[in-house]
Amino acid sequence: MPDTYTTVSGDIWDDIAYRKLGGERYTSLLMEANTKYLDIVVFPAGIVLTLPEIKTPIPEKLPPWKR
């Protein structure tokens, strides 16, 4: 079951991505996971957003025991 976040009044996309996903760079992933809310810039309270799973790539240079 995907993680969700319920907005509070005044939330904006990039702030939600920063607080819940770990960085503003994930804003586009958050928006892609919640396309029906793309017309909202400043959220009202009570909108339930799906938080996308963030997969961190494993650097190729790590030794096998650290992968």
N, C-alpha and C positions, 0 to 999 in steps of 0.2 A: 504494500500500500504506500503510495507516495506521501511524502511529507507535505504539510500545508502550512500556510500562514494566514491568519485573519487580520485584515488591515485595521488600523486605527485612523481616525480622521486626520488628514494631512500627509499621510504616507505618499511617497513618490517612488517610481520604479528603481532608480539607481540607489536610493537609500535602503530600500528593502533588500536589493542584491548585496549591498555592502554588509548590512547587519546579519542577514540570514544565510548568505552563500559565501561570504568571505571576501568580496571585492566587487567594485563597480564594473569590472570587466565581465561579470556574469549577467549584466542587465539584459543583454540580447537573449540569452538562454531563458531567463525568467519570463521575458515577453513572449518568446516562442511557445513556452509551456502554458501560456494564459492568453491566447489570441482573442478570446471574446471580450477582453478588457482593454484592448489596445487603444480604444478611444478615450480612456481615462488618463489624465495627466496627474491630477491630485486626487487620491482615493478618499472616499467617504469611509466611515467605520463599517466593519462587518462583511467586507468582500473576502471570500476564501480563495486564496491563490495556491496553485500547485507549485511546489518548489522542485526544480529539476535536480536530478542527481548529478553531482559534479564528480567527474572521473579525473583523477590526477594521473597523468602519464608517468610511467616509471622510466627514469633516465636510463639510457642504454649503457652508460659507463659505470653503473653501480655493479659491484661484485654480486654474484648469485645469492649470497647469504643475506643481502640487504634488499633484495627485490620483493 
